Amino acid sequence: MRTRWSAIIGRTSNRYQDLIFSRHLRDHRSRLSYSCTTNAQKMEPGKFLQVAVVGVGGVGTQVVEQLIANPIYGFQLAALTSSKRMLQPTKDLCISPVAWKDALNASETPVDLSAVKSTLQELVKQGEKAVFIDNTSSQDVAEMYPALLSAGINVVTPNKKAFSGEAGLYQAIVQASKSGRYLHESTVGAGLPIISTLRDLVETGDKVVKIEGVFSGTMSYIFNNFSAVEGSDESFSSIVKGARAQGYTEPNPADDLNGADVARKLTILARIIPELKDEQGNFSLLHGYQSVETTSLIQDAPASAVSNGDEFMKWLPEQDAHFAQMREQAANEGNVLRYVGVVDVKNKVVKAELAKYPKTHPFATSLGGSDNIIMFHTERYGKRPLIVQGAGAGNDVTAMGVVSDILKLIRP
């Protein structure tokens, strides 16, 4: 049995011409062969999605690999950038799908995102469909979205900044989306269908009453172990240390324990719910995540600890007695501790907090590892909420969410 799939980059002899890479799975051992063909100039405009991948770290690398491995759809790579250099098709450039990293590393072209925008904009004018994939966490890149969308360039991203910051930027993105689409499923729950589920509920006329969940994979792992249903005696700092060693936290765990990541995700969801707009139709949370009622678990940390991961881990044991007392009190009441996010539409409250839940609650019994779990309480799902649960962190599942959004642009 032979499976064929293709990915792309461009090449010309005397004029611009796209180059298609064909990959063949020849047998059960998956022996691979690659061939470059030069007949792509015969293709109709729009046959392949023109892709610019900005950021090729852990998630970005997975995005490129998943695009290359797609068994159904073709993609043409219009640009590829790291934090220092970029790669674009030229008349002399031909890259095998397995060699894109080497080609990018060998490039001497510095990053110029305005040039990437111009390339995509020209492709749009030629009748092509183009997408700018932002795999960074950059505010500067996020602020490019309105201009990209206005130029007819679609935007797909796991970057939370544009959708959870000041309302003005978000409003500009929404207004500009008349010309291009923006898709950001992976900003909440990585590859889990959180945003798409909420949009489906809203756009089919259901009324959201409340959304609550464990939105942080880091917080999930920490409290699943620290405040387990069966009990635990391990110190809070020890569990955070283990989580850091396994890569579940940011290099400085303070960036997870301050609750800002959960607040950003809540902002993204809250802005999708019509009932949370004000009387003038403005989006809620004027200052984005900073407008969310957020309980920081490190509010007493000294500045030196907040700014340095190693210093933070030296300071954190000082808080062990405090967290142990909270755990003991919760256990005596038959509860566990979970760091949750809540969007209470009825009372117009958006908050991120450390809360107690009964040991029989799904937040206590259903979570494992760094899972996320989100409950949608709506008019239709009144007696029993709609629940989405699964891995909410990781490069592969986050990239899956990104690629899933990309496919939405080209599916018939």
C-alpha atoms as a printed R data frame, in Angstrom:
    type eleno elety resid chain resno       x      y       z
1   ATOM     1    CA   MET     A     1   0.000  0.000   0.000
2   ATOM     2    CA   ARG     A     2   1.394  3.401  -0.982
3   ATOM     3    CA   THR     A     3   0.484  6.706   0.609
4   ATOM     4    CA   ARG     A     4   1.391  9.970  -1.092
5   ATOM     5    CA   TRP     A     5   1.388 13.421   0.309
6   ATOM     6    CA   SER     A     6   2.979 16.696  -0.553
7   ATOM     7    CA   ALA     A     7   4.330 19.900   0.893
8   ATOM     8    CA   ILE     A     8   5.954 22.779  -0.822
9   ATOM     9    CA   ILE     A     9   8.381 25.571  -1.512
10  ATOM    10    CA   GLY     A    10   8.999 27.708  -4.578
11  ATOM    11    CA   ARG     A    11  11.504 27.706  -7.414
12  ATOM    12    CA   THR     A    12  11.821 29.246 -10.878
13  ATOM    13    CA   SER     A    13  14.016 28.798 -13.898
14  ATOM    14    CA   ASN     A    14  13.557 32.231 -15.513
15  ATOM    15    CA   ARG     A    15  10.455 33.350 -13.657
16  ATOM    16    CA   TYR     A    16   8.591 32.625 -10.399
17  ATOM    17    CA   GLN     A    17   7.439 29.033 -10.246
18  ATOM    18    CA   ASP     A    18   6.281 26.926  -7.359
19  ATOM    19    CA   LEU     A    19   7.985 23.708  -6.440
20  ATOM    20    CA   ILE     A    20   6.106 20.754  -4.955
21  ATOM    21    CA   PHE     A    21   7.795 18.217  -2.770
22  ATOM    22    CA   SER     A    22   6.318 14.749  -3.074
23  ATOM    23    CA   ARG     A    23   6.848 12.193  -0.368
24  ATOM    24    CA   HIS     A    24   5.999  8.516  -0.803
25  ATOM    25    CA   LEU     A    25   5.502  5.936   1.944
26  ATOM    26    CA   ARG     A    26   6.639  2.861   0.051
27  ATOM    27    CA   ASP     A    27   6.130  0.074   2.533
28  ATOM    28    CA   HIS     A    28   5.314 -0.796   6.126
29  ATOM    29    CA   ARG     A    29   8.813  0.339   7.118
30  ATOM    30    CA   SER     A    30   7.915  3.832   5.841
31  ATOM    31    CA   ARG     A    31  10.910  4.124   3.507
32  ATOM    32    CA   LEU     A    32  10.836  7.667   2.244
33  ATOM    33    CA   SER     A    33  11.793  9.167  -1.080
34  ATOM    34    CA   TYR     A    34  11.608 12.806  -2.051
35  ATOM    35    CA   SER     A    35  11.314 14.294  -5.500
36  ATOM    36    CA   CYS     A    36  11.153 17.902  -6.655
37  ATOM    37    CA   THR     A    37   8.922 18.612  -9.629
38  ATOM    38    CA   THR     A    38   8.827 21.793 -11.666
39  ATOM    39    CA   ASN     A    39   5.381 21.654 -13.189
40  ATOM    40    CA   ALA     A    40   3.619 23.621 -10.484
41  ATOM    41    CA   GLN     A    41   3.310 26.660 -12.738
42  ATOM    42    CA   LYS     A    42   0.453 24.796 -14.429
43  ATOM    43    CA   MET     A    43  -1.597 24.836 -11.241
44  ATOM    44    CA   GLU     A    44  -4.566 27.129 -10.868
45  ATOM    45    CA   PRO     A    45  -4.249 30.000  -8.364
46  ATOM    46    CA   GLY     A    46  -5.535 29.025  -4.952
47  ATOM    47    CA   LYS     A    47  -4.945 25.307  -5.374
48  ATOM    48    CA   PHE     A    48  -2.508 25.318  -2.468
49  ATOM    49    CA   LEU     A    49  -2.622 27.419   0.686
50  ATOM    50    CA   GLN     A    50   0.308 29.836   0.861
51  ATOM    51    CA   VAL     A    51   1.836 29.567   4.327
52  ATOM    52    CA   ALA     A    52   4.193 31.836   6.272
53  ATOM    53    CA   VAL     A    53   5.403 30.233   9.496
54  ATOM    54    CA   VAL     A    54   6.702 32.757  12.020
55  ATOM    55    CA   GLY     A    55   8.472 31.127  14.958
56  ATOM    56    CA   VAL     A    56   9.910 27.601  14.804
57  ATOM    57    CA   GLY     A    57  10.474 26.771  18.444
58  ATOM    58    CA   GLY     A    58   8.827 23.742  20.018
59  ATOM    59    CA   VAL     A    59   5.321 24.476  18.742
60  ATOM    60    CA   GLY     A    60   6.434 26.010  15.444
61  ATOM    61    CA   THR     A    61   8.590 23.020  14.556
62  ATOM    62    CA   GLN     A    62   5.669 20.706  15.196
63  ATOM    63    CA   VAL     A    63   3.425 22.884  13.038
64  ATOM    64    CA   VAL     A    64   5.810 22.613  10.090
65  ATOM    65    CA   GLU     A    65   6.181 18.856  10.546
66  ATOM    66    CA   GLN     A    66   2.432 18.334  10.777
67  ATOM    67    CA   LEU     A    67   1.869 20.394   7.641
68  ATOM    68    CA   ILE     A    68   4.466 18.368   5.760
69  ATOM    69    CA   ALA     A    69   2.908 15.129   6.964
70  ATOM    70    CA   ASN     A    70  -0.659 16.038   6.040
71  ATOM    71    CA   PRO     A    71  -2.028 13.214   3.878
72  ATOM    72    CA   ILE     A    72  -4.785 15.234   2.188
73  ATOM    73    CA   TYR     A    73  -3.962 18.880   1.613
74  ATOM    74    CA   GLY     A    74  -1.053 20.686  -0.033
75  ATOM    75    CA   PHE     A    75   0.684 23.749   1.330
76  ATOM    76    CA   GLN     A    76   3.139 26.136  -0.257
77  ATOM    77    CA   LEU     A    77   5.673 27.673   2.078
78  ATOM    78    CA   ALA     A    78   5.898 31.393   1.373
79  ATOM    79    CA   ALA     A    79   8.148 32.193   4.334
80  ATOM    80    CA   LEU     A    80   9.752 30.587   7.350
81  ATOM    81    CA   THR     A    81  11.300 32.563  10.199
82  ATOM    82    CA   SER     A    82  13.106 31.910  13.447
83  ATOM    83    CA   SER     A    83  13.888 34.654  15.943
84  ATOM    84    CA   LYS     A    84  17.091 35.548  14.069
85  ATOM    85    CA   ARG     A    85  16.762 34.590  10.413
86  ATOM    86    CA   MET     A    86  14.240 33.841   7.720
87  ATOM    87    CA   LEU     A    87  13.860 31.796   4.576
88  ATOM    88    CA   GLN     A    88  11.758 32.573   1.513
89  ATOM    89    CA   PRO     A    89  11.507 30.869  -1.879
90  ATOM    90    CA   THR     A    90  13.814 32.171  -4.590
91  ATOM    91    CA   LYS     A    91  14.476 31.136  -8.145
92  ATOM    92    CA   ASP     A    92  17.462 29.095  -6.944
93  ATOM    93    CA   LEU     A    93  15.974 27.532  -3.830
94  ATOM    94    CA   CYS     A    94  14.754 23.972  -3.535
95  ATOM    95    CA   ILE     A    95  14.355 22.385  -0.106
96  ATOM    96    CA   SER     A    96  13.456 18.833   0.785
97  ATOM    97    CA   PRO     A    97  10.861 18.573   3.566
98  ATOM    98    CA   VAL     A    98  13.444 16.874   5.776
99  ATOM    99    CA   ALA     A    99  15.958 19.688   5.252
100 ATOM   100    CA   TRP     A   100  13.995 22.825   6.127
101 ATOM   101    CA   LYS     A   101  15.742 23.239   9.485
102 ATOM   102    CA   ASP     A   102  19.196 23.067   7.922
103 ATOM   103    CA   ALA     A   103  18.173 25.500   5.197
104 ATOM   104    CA   LEU     A   104  16.800 27.979   7.728
105 ATOM   105    CA   ASN     A   105  19.873 27.694   9.935
106 ATOM   106    CA   ALA     A   106  22.081 28.300   6.922
107 ATOM   107    CA   SER     A   107  20.147 31.379   5.846
108 ATOM   108    CA   GLU     A   108  21.902 34.724   6.218
109 ATOM   109    CA   THR     A   109  18.702 36.722   5.727
110 ATOM   110    CA   PRO     A   110  17.640 38.579   8.883
111 ATOM   111    CA   VAL     A   111  14.007 38.478   9.955
112 ATOM   112    CA   ASP     A   112  11.865 41.089   8.216
113 ATOM   113    CA   LEU     A   113   8.192 40.558   8.964
114 ATOM   114    CA   SER     A   114   7.178 43.513   6.817
115 ATOM   115    CA   ALA     A   115   8.742 41.670   3.871
116 ATOM   116    CA   VAL     A   116   6.787 38.554   4.821
117 ATOM   117    CA   LYS     A   117   3.594 40.609   4.871
118 ATOM   118    CA   SER     A   118   4.419 42.083   1.454
119 ATOM   119    CA   THR     A   119   5.037 38.628   0.004
120 ATOM   120    CA   LEU     A   120   1.717 37.323   1.273
121 ATOM   121    CA   GLN     A   121  -0.107 40.459   0.184
122 ATOM   122    CA   GLU     A   122   1.219 40.061  -3.369
123 ATOM   123    CA   LEU     A   123   0.107 36.420  -3.407
124 ATOM   124    CA   VAL     A   124  -3.384 37.487  -2.311
125 ATOM   125    CA   LYS     A   125  -3.500 39.987  -5.178
126 ATOM   126    CA   GLN     A   126  -2.663 37.106  -7.539
127 ATOM   127    CA   GLY     A   127  -5.706 35.189  -6.325
128 ATOM   128    CA   GLU     A   128  -3.932 32.969  -3.812
129 ATOM   129    CA   LYS     A   129  -5.163 32.208  -0.312
130 ATOM   130    CA   ALA     A   130  -2.502 33.054   2.285
131 ATOM   131    CA   VAL     A   131  -2.076 32.521   6.008
132 ATOM   132    CA   PHE     A   132   0.316 34.090   8.509
133 ATOM   133    CA   ILE     A   133   1.024 31.564  11.290
134 ATOM   134    CA   ASP     A   134   2.325 33.265  14.421
135 ATOM   135    CA   ASN     A   135   3.888 30.705  16.769
136 ATOM   136    CA   THR     A   136   5.518 33.370  18.928
137 ATOM   137    CA   SER     A   137   4.354 34.949  22.165
138 ATOM   138    CA   SER     A   138   5.316 38.400  20.914
139 ATOM   139    CA   GLN     A   139   3.177 41.469  21.519
140 ATOM   140    CA   ASP     A   140   4.839 43.195  18.556
141 ATOM   141    CA   VAL     A   141   3.831 40.397  16.194
142 ATOM   142    CA   ALA     A   142   0.317 40.344  17.643
143 ATOM   143    CA   GLU     A   143  -0.068 44.030  16.843
144 ATOM   144    CA   MET     A   144   0.476 43.202  13.153
145 ATOM   145    CA   TYR     A   145  -2.776 41.241  12.939
146 ATOM   146    CA   PRO     A   146  -5.121 44.115  11.962
147 ATOM   147    CA   ALA     A   147  -2.877 45.117   9.047
148 ATOM   148    CA   LEU     A   148  -2.473 41.510   7.928
149 ATOM   149    CA   LEU     A   149  -6.202 40.859   8.037
150 ATOM   150    CA   SER     A   150  -7.026 44.112   6.254
151 ATOM   151    CA   ALA     A   151  -4.717 42.977   3.434
152 ATOM   152    CA   GLY     A   152  -6.740 39.783   3.035
153 ATOM   153    CA   ILE     A   153  -4.159 37.630   4.808
154 ATOM   154    CA   ASN     A   154  -5.568 35.056   7.219
155 ATOM   155    CA   VAL     A   155  -4.013 34.732  10.688
156 ATOM   156    CA   VAL     A   156  -3.678 31.520  12.695
157 ATOM   157    CA   THR     A   157  -1.937 31.561  16.059
158 ATOM   158    CA   PRO     A   158  -1.506 30.113  19.557
159 ATOM   159    CA   ASN     A   159  -0.325 33.580  20.698
160 ATOM   160    CA   LYS     A   160  -2.682 34.816  23.432
161 ATOM   161    CA   LYS     A   161  -1.427 38.406  23.462
162 ATOM   162    CA   ALA     A   162  -3.705 39.894  20.787
163 ATOM   163    CA   PHE     A   163  -6.891 38.410  22.200
164 ATOM   164    CA   SER     A   164  -6.285 38.907  25.910
165 ATOM   165    CA   GLY     A   165  -4.750 42.367  26.050
166 ATOM   166    CA   GLU     A   166  -6.237 45.808  25.632
167 ATOM   167    CA   ALA     A   167  -9.741 45.837  24.143
168 ATOM   168    CA   GLY     A   168  -8.673 48.314  21.459
169 ATOM   169    CA   LEU     A   169  -6.366 45.843  19.724
170 ATOM   170    CA   TYR     A   170  -8.963 43.090  19.907
171 ATOM   171    CA   GLN     A   171 -11.619 45.399  18.462
172 ATOM   172    CA   ALA     A   172  -9.275 46.310  15.595
173 ATOM   173    CA   ILE     A   173  -8.703 42.628  14.845
174 ATOM   174    CA   VAL     A   174 -12.434 41.900  14.774
175 ATOM   175    CA   GLN     A   175 -13.107 44.844  12.466
176 ATOM   176    CA   ALA     A   176 -10.262 43.865  10.125
177 ATOM   177    CA   SER     A   177 -11.538 40.284   9.895
178 ATOM   178    CA   LYS     A   178 -13.993 41.355   7.210
179 ATOM   179    CA   SER     A   179 -11.106 40.896   4.781
180 ATOM   180    CA   GLY     A   180  -9.273 37.934   6.349
181 ATOM   181    CA   ARG     A   181 -10.047 35.320   8.971
182 ATOM   182    CA   TYR     A   182  -8.351 34.968  12.335
183 ATOM   183    CA   LEU     A   183  -8.344 31.587  14.078
184 ATOM   184    CA   HIS     A   184  -6.850 30.963  17.516
185 ATOM   185    CA   GLU     A   185  -8.225 27.687  18.858
186 ATOM   186    CA   SER     A   186  -4.918 26.774  20.493
187 ATOM   187    CA   THR     A   187  -4.817 29.891  22.676
188 ATOM   188    CA   VAL     A   188  -7.085 28.073  25.141
189 ATOM   189    CA   GLY     A   189  -6.610 24.379  25.850
190 ATOM   190    CA   ALA     A   190  -3.945 23.760  23.186
191 ATOM   191    CA   GLY     A   191  -5.573 21.258  20.805
192 ATOM   192    CA   LEU     A   192  -8.805 20.895  22.788
193 ATOM   193    CA   PRO     A   193 -11.931 22.255  21.039
194 ATOM   194    CA   ILE     A   194 -12.681 24.955  23.600
195 ATOM   195    CA   ILE     A   195 -13.062 28.087  21.486
196 ATOM   196    CA   SER     A   196 -14.835 26.273  18.651
197 ATOM   197    CA   THR     A   197 -17.262 24.709  21.125
198 ATOM   198    CA   LEU     A   198 -18.042 28.082  22.667
199 ATOM   199    CA   ARG     A   199 -18.540 29.681  19.249
200 ATOM   200    CA   ASP     A   200 -20.852 26.859  18.204
201 ATOM   201    CA   LEU     A   201 -22.930 27.320  21.345
202 ATOM   202    CA   VAL     A   202 -23.163 31.088  20.879
203 ATOM   203    CA   GLU     A   203 -23.748 31.077  17.126
204 ATOM   204    CA   THR     A   204 -26.532 28.489  17.364
205 ATOM   205    CA   GLY     A   205 -28.389 30.656  19.860
206 ATOM   206    CA   ASP     A   206 -27.579 28.934  23.134
207 ATOM   207    CA   LYS     A   207 -27.134 31.176  26.169
208 ATOM   208    CA   VAL     A   208 -24.003 30.676  28.230
209 ATOM   209    CA   VAL     A   209 -24.658 30.846  31.959
210 ATOM   210    CA   LYS     A   210 -21.195 30.007  33.248
211 ATOM   211    CA   ILE     A   211 -17.894 28.561  32.138
212 ATOM   212    CA   GLU     A   212 -15.609 27.059  34.756
213 ATOM   213    CA   GLY     A   213 -12.557 24.902  34.488
214 ATOM   214    CA   VAL     A   214  -8.959 24.035  35.152
215 ATOM   215    CA   PHE     A   215  -7.318 25.970  32.322
216 ATOM   216    CA   SER     A   216  -3.640 25.673  33.222
217 ATOM   217    CA   GLY     A   217  -1.766 22.444  32.629
218 ATOM   218    CA   THR     A   218   0.838 23.596  35.131
219 ATOM   219    CA   MET     A   219  -1.684 24.365  37.863
220 ATOM   220    CA   SER     A   220  -3.497 21.131  37.073
221 ATOM   221    CA   TYR     A   221  -0.375 19.034  37.571
222 ATOM   222    CA   ILE     A   222   0.625 20.851  40.756
223 ATOM   223    CA   PHE     A   223  -2.719 20.610  42.539
224 ATOM   224    CA   ASN     A   224  -3.599 17.132  41.266
225 ATOM   225    CA   ASN     A   225  -0.501 16.001  43.149
226 ATOM   226    CA   PHE     A   226  -0.514 18.418  46.064
227 ATOM   227    CA   SER     A   227  -4.202 18.072  46.931
228 ATOM   228    CA   ALA     A   228  -5.077 14.579  45.707
229 ATOM   229    CA   VAL     A   229  -8.372 12.870  46.523
230 ATOM   230    CA   GLU     A   230  -6.475 10.078  48.296
231 ATOM   231    CA   GLY     A   231  -4.411 12.590  50.239
232 ATOM   232    CA   SER     A   232  -0.798 13.765  50.035
233 ATOM   233    CA   ASP     A   233   1.937 14.820  52.441
234 ATOM   234    CA   GLU     A   234   4.387 16.205  49.886
235 ATOM   235    CA   SER     A   235   5.260 19.861  50.250
236 ATOM   236    CA   PHE     A   236   4.065 22.453  47.779
237 ATOM   237    CA   SER     A   237   7.586 23.571  46.861
238 ATOM   238    CA   SER     A   238   8.681 19.983  46.266
239 ATOM   239    CA   ILE     A   239   5.852 19.399  43.799
240 ATOM   240    CA   VAL     A   240   6.597 22.649  41.997
241 ATOM   241    CA   LYS     A   241  10.265 21.646  41.832
242 ATOM   242    CA   GLY     A   242   9.289 18.319  40.261
243 ATOM   243    CA   ALA     A   243   6.950 20.017  37.814
244 ATOM   244    CA   ARG     A   244   9.725 22.386  36.786
245 ATOM   245    CA   ALA     A   245  12.179 19.507  36.285
246 ATOM   246    CA   GLN     A   246   9.677 17.731  34.024
247 ATOM   247    CA   GLY     A   247   9.048 20.817  31.930
248 ATOM   248    CA   TYR     A   248   5.501 21.447  33.148
249 ATOM   249    CA   THR     A   249   6.296 24.993  34.250
250 ATOM   250    CA   GLU     A   250   7.912 28.034  32.695
251 ATOM   251    CA   PRO     A   251  11.654 28.368  33.441
252 ATOM   252    CA   ASN     A   252  10.514 30.621  36.277
253 ATOM   253    CA   PRO     A   253   7.448 28.959  37.878
254 ATOM   254    CA   ALA     A   254   6.392 32.373  39.161
255 ATOM   255    CA   ASP     A   255   5.097 33.031  35.650
256 ATOM   256    CA   ASP     A   256   2.619 30.168  36.124
257 ATOM   257    CA   LEU     A   257   1.732 30.665  39.766
258 ATOM   258    CA   ASN     A   258   0.767 34.325  39.366
259 ATOM   259    CA   GLY     A   259  -2.424 33.237  37.571
260 ATOM   260    CA   ALA     A   260  -1.899 35.504  34.551
261 ATOM   261    CA   ASP     A   261  -2.015 32.639  32.038
262 ATOM   262    CA   VAL     A   262  -5.447 31.571  33.294
263 ATOM   263    CA   ALA     A   263  -6.625 35.192  33.281
264 ATOM   264    CA   ARG     A   264  -5.601 35.532  29.636
265 ATOM   265    CA   LYS     A   265  -7.554 32.429  28.658
266 ATOM   266    CA   LEU     A   266 -10.632 33.647  30.512
267 ATOM   267    CA   THR     A   267 -10.400 36.980  28.700
268 ATOM   268    CA   ILE     A   268 -10.329 35.211  25.336
269 ATOM   269    CA   LEU     A   269 -13.462 33.241  26.155
270 ATOM   270    CA   ALA     A   270 -15.333 36.124  27.786
271 ATOM   271    CA   ARG     A   271 -14.953 38.279  24.680
272 ATOM   272    CA   ILE     A   272 -16.758 35.683  22.572
273 ATOM   273    CA   ILE     A   273 -19.908 35.846  24.724
274 ATOM   274    CA   PRO     A   274 -22.346 38.545  23.495
275 ATOM   275    CA   GLU     A   275 -23.991 39.008  26.887
276 ATOM   276    CA   LEU     A   276 -20.727 40.279  28.331
277 ATOM   277    CA   LYS     A   277 -20.560 43.284  26.008
278 ATOM   278    CA   ASP     A   278 -21.588 46.627  27.446
279 ATOM   279    CA   GLU     A   279 -24.586 48.680  26.345
280 ATOM   280    CA   GLN     A   280 -22.558 50.304  23.568
281 ATOM   281    CA   GLY     A   281 -21.511 46.906  22.229
282 ATOM   282    CA   ASN     A   282 -17.942 47.181  23.471
283 ATOM   283    CA   PHE     A   283 -16.073 44.047  24.463
284 ATOM   284    CA   SER     A   284 -15.722 43.226  28.136
285 ATOM   285    CA   LEU     A   285 -12.526 43.483  30.148
286 ATOM   286    CA   LEU     A   286 -11.246 46.806  28.866
287 ATOM   287    CA   HIS     A   287  -7.680 46.078  29.936
288 ATOM   288    CA   GLY     A   288  -7.790 42.407  29.038
289 ATOM   289    CA   TYR     A   289  -6.371 39.894  31.476
290 ATOM   290    CA   GLN     A   290  -5.428 42.690  33.840
291 ATOM   291    CA   SER     A   291  -9.160 43.336  34.337
292 ATOM   292    CA   VAL     A   292  -9.748 39.763  35.522
293 ATOM   293    CA   GLU     A   293 -10.082 39.163  39.267
294 ATOM   294    CA   THR     A   294  -6.932 37.072  39.670
295 ATOM   295    CA   THR     A   295  -5.622 35.352  42.780
296 ATOM   296    CA   SER     A   296  -1.849 35.176  42.614
297 ATOM   297    CA   LEU     A   297  -0.230 32.375  44.585
298 ATOM   298    CA   ILE     A   298   2.995 34.359  44.880
299 ATOM   299    CA   GLN     A   299   1.788 37.787  45.902
300 ATOM   300    CA   ASP     A   300   4.262 37.862  48.803
301 ATOM   301    CA   ALA     A   301   7.268 36.946  46.677
302 ATOM   302    CA   PRO     A   302  10.171 39.414  46.677
303 ATOM   303    CA   ALA     A   303  11.081 41.089  43.399
304 ATOM   304    CA   SER     A   304  14.300 39.085  43.117
305 ATOM   305    CA   ALA     A   305  12.320 35.813  43.214
306 ATOM   306    CA   VAL     A   306   9.727 36.941  40.693
307 ATOM   307    CA   SER     A   307  12.417 37.884  38.177
308 ATOM   308    CA   ASN     A   308  14.633 34.812  38.515
309 ATOM   309    CA   GLY     A   309  13.580 31.170  38.454
310 ATOM   310    CA   ASP     A   310  16.378 29.851  40.651
311 ATOM   311    CA   GLU     A   311  15.835 32.583  43.219
312 ATOM   312    CA   PHE     A   312  12.117 31.840  43.153
313 ATOM   313    CA   MET     A   313  12.692 28.171  43.943
314 ATOM   314    CA   LYS     A   314  14.904 29.149  46.884
315 ATOM   315    CA   TRP     A   315  12.119 31.368  48.253
316 ATOM   316    CA   LEU     A   316   9.157 29.063  47.639
317 ATOM   317    CA   PRO     A   317   9.731 26.662  50.613
318 ATOM   318    CA   GLU     A   318   8.899 29.590  52.876
319 ATOM   319    CA   GLN     A   319   5.300 29.192  51.679
320 ATOM   320    CA   ASP     A   320   5.016 25.448  52.350
321 ATOM   321    CA   ALA     A   321   3.375 25.834  55.765
322 ATOM   322    CA   HIS     A   322   0.764 28.197  54.326
323 ATOM   323    CA   PHE     A   323  -0.215 25.822  51.529
324 ATOM   324    CA   ALA     A   324  -0.149 22.801  53.842
325 ATOM   325    CA   GLN     A   325  -2.643 24.551  56.135
326 ATOM   326    CA   MET     A   326  -4.939 25.280  53.207
327 ATOM   327    CA   ARG     A   327  -4.740 21.644  52.074
328 ATOM   328    CA   GLU     A   328  -5.502 20.329  55.544
329 ATOM   329    CA   GLN     A   329  -8.490 22.606  55.948
330 ATOM   330    CA   ALA     A   330  -9.887 21.575  52.559
331 ATOM   331    CA   ALA     A   331  -9.380 17.869  53.310
332 ATOM   332    CA   ASN     A   332 -11.166 18.188  56.668
333 ATOM   333    CA   GLU     A   333 -14.154 19.568  54.773
334 ATOM   334    CA   GLY     A   334 -14.066 16.717  52.249
335 ATOM   335    CA   ASN     A   335 -12.616 18.967  49.540
336 ATOM   336    CA   VAL     A   336  -9.569 19.324  47.335
337 ATOM   337    CA   LEU     A   337  -7.842 22.472  46.093
338 ATOM   338    CA   ARG     A   338  -7.935 23.370  42.416
339 ATOM   339    CA   TYR     A   339  -6.816 26.517  40.615
340 ATOM   340    CA   VAL     A   340  -9.765 27.370  38.400
341 ATOM   341    CA   GLY     A   341 -11.036 29.982  36.025
342 ATOM   342    CA   VAL     A   342 -14.672 31.123  36.045
343 ATOM   343    CA   VAL     A   343 -16.669 33.196  33.584
344 ATOM   344    CA   ASP     A   344 -19.958 33.882  35.379
345 ATOM   345    CA   VAL     A   345 -22.121 35.446  32.698
346 ATOM   346    CA   LYS     A   346 -25.188 35.927  34.882
347 ATOM   347    CA   ASN     A   347 -23.288 37.962  37.458
348 ATOM   348    CA   LYS     A   348 -20.777 39.382  34.957
349 ATOM   349    CA   VAL     A   349 -17.811 38.118  36.973
350 ATOM   350    CA   VAL     A   350 -14.581 36.787  35.464
351 ATOM   351    CA   LYS     A   351 -12.099 35.399  37.974
352 ATOM   352    CA   ALA     A   352  -9.111 33.097  38.404
353 ATOM   353    CA   GLU     A   353  -8.706 31.661  41.876
354 ATOM   354    CA   LEU     A   354  -7.647 28.799  44.108
355 ATOM   355    CA   ALA     A   355 -10.914 27.156  45.138
356 ATOM   356    CA   LYS     A   356 -12.218 24.150  47.057
357 ATOM   357    CA   TYR     A   357 -14.166 21.407  45.309
358 ATOM   358    CA   PRO     A   358 -15.759 18.274  46.778
359 ATOM   359    CA   LYS     A   359 -13.748 15.078  46.364
360 ATOM   360    CA   THR     A   360 -16.585 13.753  44.209
361 ATOM   361    CA   HIS     A   361 -16.466 16.667  41.769
362 ATOM   362    CA   PRO     A   362 -15.088 16.047  38.243
363 ATOM   363    CA   PHE     A   363 -12.326 18.570  38.937
364 ATOM   364    CA   ALA     A   364 -11.201 16.229  41.724
365 ATOM   365    CA   THR     A   365 -11.809 12.820  40.170
366 ATOM   366    CA   SER     A   366 -11.358 13.219  36.412
367 ATOM   367    CA   LEU     A   367  -8.046 15.009  36.109
368 ATOM   368    CA   GLY     A   368  -4.691 13.355  35.624
369 ATOM   369    CA   GLY     A   369  -1.253 14.752  34.909
370 ATOM   370    CA   SER     A   370  -1.528 18.186  33.321
371 ATOM   371    CA   ASP     A   371  -5.042 17.756  31.914
372 ATOM   372    CA   ASN     A   372  -7.410 20.636  31.354
373 ATOM   373    CA   ILE     A   373 -11.127 20.315  32.004
374 ATOM   374    CA   ILE     A   374 -13.718 22.912  31.069
375 ATOM   375    CA   MET     A   375 -17.443 22.897  31.868
376 ATOM   376    CA   PHE     A   376 -19.953 24.862  29.806
377 ATOM   377    CA   HIS     A   377 -23.146 25.602  31.723
378 ATOM   378    CA   THR     A   378 -25.756 26.869  29.248
379 ATOM   379    CA   GLU     A   379 -29.510 26.997  28.844
380 ATOM   380    CA   ARG     A   380 -29.411 23.879  26.691
381 ATOM   381    CA   TYR     A   381 -26.862 22.137  28.889
382 ATOM   382    CA   GLY     A   382 -28.583 23.079  32.129
383 ATOM   383    CA   LYS     A   383 -28.864 19.935  34.187
384 ATOM   384    CA   ARG     A   384 -25.586 18.437  33.058
385 ATOM   385    CA   PRO     A   385 -22.858 20.740  31.706
386 ATOM   386    CA   LEU     A   386 -21.012 20.109  28.467
387 ATOM   387    CA   ILE     A   387 -17.493 19.011  29.420
388 ATOM   388    CA   VAL     A   388 -14.303 19.122  27.363
389 ATOM   389    CA   GLN     A   389 -11.280 17.422  28.863
390 ATOM   390    CA   GLY     A   390  -7.816 16.318  27.830
391 ATOM   391    CA   ALA     A   391  -4.197 17.336  27.503
392 ATOM   392    CA   GLY     A   392  -4.083 21.112  27.627
393 ATOM   393    CA   ALA     A   393  -0.361 21.609  27.116
394 ATOM   394    CA   GLY     A   394   2.458 20.220  25.000
395 ATOM   395    CA   ASN     A   395   4.059 21.129  21.697
396 ATOM   396    CA   ASP     A   396   2.384 18.380  19.703
397 ATOM   397    CA   VAL     A   397  -1.185 19.002  20.846
398 ATOM   398    CA   THR     A   398  -0.778 22.781  20.637
399 ATOM   399    CA   ALA     A   399   0.504 22.416  17.083
400 ATOM   400    CA   MET     A   400  -2.449 20.168  16.325
401 ATOM   401    CA   GLY     A   401  -4.748 23.006  17.333
402 ATOM   402    CA   VAL     A   402  -2.845 25.369  15.033
403 ATOM   403    CA   VAL     A   403  -2.899 22.977  12.078
404 ATOM   404    CA   SER     A   404  -6.577 22.237  12.670
405 ATOM   405    CA   ASP     A   405  -7.278 25.955  12.283
406 ATOM   406    CA   ILE     A   406  -5.205 26.060   9.098
407 ATOM   407    CA   LEU     A   407  -7.256 23.211   7.639
408 ATOM   408    CA   LYS     A   408 -10.437 25.167   8.330
409 ATOM   409    CA   LEU     A   409  -9.225 27.683   5.756
410 ATOM   410    CA   ILE     A   410  -9.051 25.139   2.944
411 ATOM   411    CA   ARG     A   411 -11.601 22.446   3.638
412 ATOM   412    CA   PRO     A   412 -14.418 22.495   1.069
